[in-house]
Amino acid sequence: MRILILLLAPLVVAGQPSSVVSLSNGVQVRIALNLPDDTPSPLAVELEAASGNSFYRVFRDENDLVVFAYELAVERSEDGSQFRVTAKPAENDFAAKFPNADGGKPVPTFSASLASPLLNSGEHFAFDVPSDPGLGLKLTDTVQIEINPRGLPATEPGERASVPLRFETLKVSVNGAVVSPGGSGAIVSGSYLMFYLPGYGGYFFSLAPVTRYAFVQIGMVEFGKLRFVLDNATYECQSAAPILTKSDRGELWVYHDPDYKPAGNWTASDPSSAAHDEFFTAASDSLNWWLR
């Protein structure tokens, strides 16, 4: 299988199925499906959480059958400056999560793992995605990872203007006691927000109801303050900038996963530390980055 390493070239994602996540440690990951001449994708592409540092890329045809899937893992070097991306076969765990995904047949996947060299910020790892030969198309997935200095936005000004939610150096208190460190680094902005509290799990936020998970409309937002009561505990979250980008006040839908815990070291502010279980905030265009 041909593997492409594309370094320092612009990543063109316009009109292509893509997904982006940004973390408060400055890491931003983009995954894009590239087709020749901006051809519309004949396949629906989904992203589903696998583990705390890996995700399933799932390709479905017009009959909603999975025609290809693989697991994508991200690991950061100990000095924090480089990353390794690995595309792995989707195996037993995937089959257990998606039974009958291909009408009772084994879901096609890679025969062996494809690992990138260590990538610097802004560099790409691209690899061919096998598809139904009847499509007559060559599909390529491209993964780009960038590191933004802590304290700087993880998106460009035009992108920030188009997303509805934002956290900036978020501070979280539970029943009046501060449980987060003194600010969590870069601004994160996207369609969905989350923060992770060691010992408490993950907290996820949406402007609209989410039918797949038990979100409840309990988050009250006023400028940079978010307040909600969950399981008899009162949470107060203070952002250094307004949380809602389109209005000063509003409500958020909230979901708590007490079992959520990241794996690997890509969410850590210090990748060389053995203690990777630390508070962070994140934003994404898809809840499926985090929720299984």
C-alpha positions, 0 to 999 in steps of 0.5 A: 500500500502506498503511504505518502508523507507530505511535509510543510504543504498546505492542507486543503480540506474545503469540501472534503469530509474532515474533523478537527479537535483542539486541546488547551495544551496547544495541540490541534489535530485535523483529519481530512479525506481527500479526493481528486479534483474536489470530487464529492465523497461517495462515502459517509465518513464518521469518527468514533472514539476508540480509546483516550488517544485513538479514534475509529475512522468509519466509511459507510456506503449509501446503504449505511454499510461499513465498507472500511474502518481503521483505528487512528492513534496519536502519540506525542514525543517526550519533549513535546515537539513531535508526534507519531500518527499510527493507522491500525487495523480495526479488530475485535474491539471495533467488531464488538462496538459495531456488530453487523456493521457490514451486514454480517461480513468482517469489516475491511480494514488495514492488514497491518499498522501504518506508522508515520515518522516523528512529525513536526508541527504542521507536517502531514501523514497521508495514506491511501484508504482502500475503497470499493473498486466500483467507486473508481476513486482514489481516497486518501486520508491526511492527518495534520497536527499543529502545536499552538503556543499556550495562551494563543487561539488554536484556530484562525480568526475566520474559523473562530468567528464561525464556531459557537462555543469557546473556553479560555483559561478555564477555571472550575469550582465544585461547591465553591472549591477550585478543582482545576489548575490556575488556567488551562492554556490556549483558547479552545473553540468549536461546536462542542466543548469539554473539560476533564477533571481527574477523579471526576471524569469528562464534562461535555457541552452543546448548544443543542440537545444530543439524542445519542447521550443523556445531555440535560439542559442545565448549563446557564451561561452569562458572558464568561461564567458557566454554572450548572448543578449536577448530582447535587454538586454545584459547578462554576466555570469561569472563562477569561472570554465569553463562552458563547460567541454569538450572544452574551447569555444562554443555556447549554446542554451538559453531559457527564461521563464519570468513567471518561479518562484519556490515554496516552500523552497527547492531552498532557501539558508535559508529555515527559511526565509519568502523571498524564492524568491532568485537567484539560479543556478541548473543543471539536466539531464532533462529540464522537472524538470523546464519547463511545 
